[in-house]
Amino acid sequence: MTMPQLLRYLNALGLLAVSVILLFAFYDQFSYRDLPCPLCLLQRVGFVAVMFGFLLNIQNGLKACHYGVILIAAFFGAAVALRQISLHVIPGLPGYGDLFLGLHYYTWAFVCFCSISLGVSVLLMIPSQYESEPNIITLAHQPVWVKGIIALALLTIVMNVVAAFFECGLGACSDNPTTYKYLLK
């Protein structure tokens, strides 16, 4: 296995990790009826953009500009998460939503975005990944497990887009949503 192949597979595992993060948030949204606030939805947009960067590396070859997409998305997501943390940092104010391992989801999102930024920054420094290799690897030539991860990621993105539409419609979301805007009763 060549270094570029290994790093493509590492990008696939990164895509899987971000998909699991979004699936967990999606699970919480429906199992505990915990609707995401507008800032939470923006953090999900950041995670989806990170997924897009990983997909670019998997499908179109490892390139610094693809890692740049991931870094910009992670910085965006971290900024949104930090904004939400700053809204709830005042003692006595409850945070928004449930706790997971003692922290709110937006705090975990900040930790995840910072971890993604650190990991991708390290990956950028591996020069052997840019060796000559076919740039575009079609889906048919990807290993089965990578195809499965790509399918899971795309399904996760579609489910989140549909859920956000049912919550907010095409307009702005309410500050503290309690019900879905468009839901058949």
N, C-alpha and C positions, 0 to 999 in steps of 0.2 A: 504494500500500500504506500502510495506516495504521500508526501506532506500535504499537497493541495487536496488530495482525496480525504485525508484524515481531518483536515480543517473544514472541508465541506460537511463532513459527518458531524463535526463539532457544532457547526452552524445549524444543522438539522436538530441536534439535541437542544440548542438554544431556542429554536423555534418551538420544540415540544415543551420546554419549560415555560415559555411565555403563554403558550396555549393552555397549559395546566393552570396558570395564574388566572387567566380570563375565565376558564371553565369553573374554577372555584368561586370566583366572584359571581358568575352566572348562577351557579348552584345556590349560593347564599341569597341571591336576589329572589329566587323563586321558592326555595324551601322555607325561608324565614320571612318572606314578604318584605324584604328590606330593599326598597327601591333606591337606586343610586341617584345621588344629587348631581347637579350639572358639573361640578368639579370632578366627581367620580367618573362621569361619562368622558370628560376630557382626558382623564388618566387612562381610561380604556382606549381612547384614540391614540395616545402615546404608545401603549402596548401594541396596538395594531400596526402602527408605523414601524415599531421595532421589528415586528414579525415580517413586514414588507422587506426590510433590509436583509433579514436572514434569508427570506425567499429569493431575493436577488442573488445572494451569494451562492445559494444551493443551485439555482437554475442557470444563472448567467456567468458563473465563475467568480472566484474570489478577487475582489477589487477594493482598493482603498475607498473609492467613492461609495460603495455599498456599505462599508463599515461607517462611513460618514453619515449615511442615512440613519443607521442605527444610533449613532452618537447624538445626532440632532434630535431624533425622536426621544431618546432617553433623557436628554437635557430638558426638552419640552415637558415630558411627563414628570420629571423631578421638580421642575419649577411649579407645575400645577399642584403636585402633592405637597410641596413646601408651603404654597399659598394656603392650602386647606389646613395644614398643621398650624400655621400662624393664626388662622381664624379661631382655633380651639385651644390655644396655648394658655389662655387666661385661667388662673386657678378658679375652680368652682363652676366653670362652664363644662357641661358634658360634651363630649365629642359627638360626631355624627356617625350613627350606625353602631354595629356590634364590635366587640373586641375579639381579636384572635391572638392567642398566646400573649395576652396582656397589652397589645397595641391595636390601635384602630387600623382598618384596611388602608387608609391613605398614608399612614406612617409606614406600613409594610411596602406600599407602592413606592415610596421615596427610597427605602432601603433597596428594593429590587432595581429601580432605575439607576441608582448609584452603583450597584453591583454590576449591572449590564455595562455601564460606562467604563468601569474599571476593567472588566473582562475583555471588552472589545478593544480598549486601548492597548492591552497586552497583546491581543491577536494582531493588531496592526503592526507590531514590531517584529513579526516573524517574516523575514524576507523571502524564505524559500517557498512561501505559499503563492508567490507571483510567478513561479516557473512556468514555462510554456506547457500548457495543457489545453485541451479543447475548452473554449470558453462556455459555450452553451451545451448543457447536457439535457437532452429532451427528457420529458417525464418517463417515456418508455424505457430509457436507459438508466434510470435511477433504481437503486435497490428497493425491494418491496417495502422494507421498514421506513425508508425515506418517503416513498409514495404515501404510506399510511399517515405519516406525520404531516405531510403537506395537505392531505385530505382533511385531517382533523383540524389543522390550522384554518383552512378555508371555511370549514363548517362552523368553527368557533366565531370567525369574523362575521359570517352571514347571520348567525343566531344573535350576536350582539347588536348588529345593525337593525335587525327586525325588532328586537326588544326595545332598543332606544327609540325607534319610530313609534311603537305602541305607547311608550311612556311620554314622549314629547311631541310627536307629530313632526311637522316640518318647521315649526316655530321654536321659540325659546322654551326651555324647560322651566318648570316652577322651581323656586328655591329649595323648598322642602317637600318633595313629591310624596303623596300618600296614596294616590291611585294612578292607574294608567289612563292616559288621555283617550286612547282608542283601544277599547277592549270590548269584545262582544259579551253581552251579559245574558 
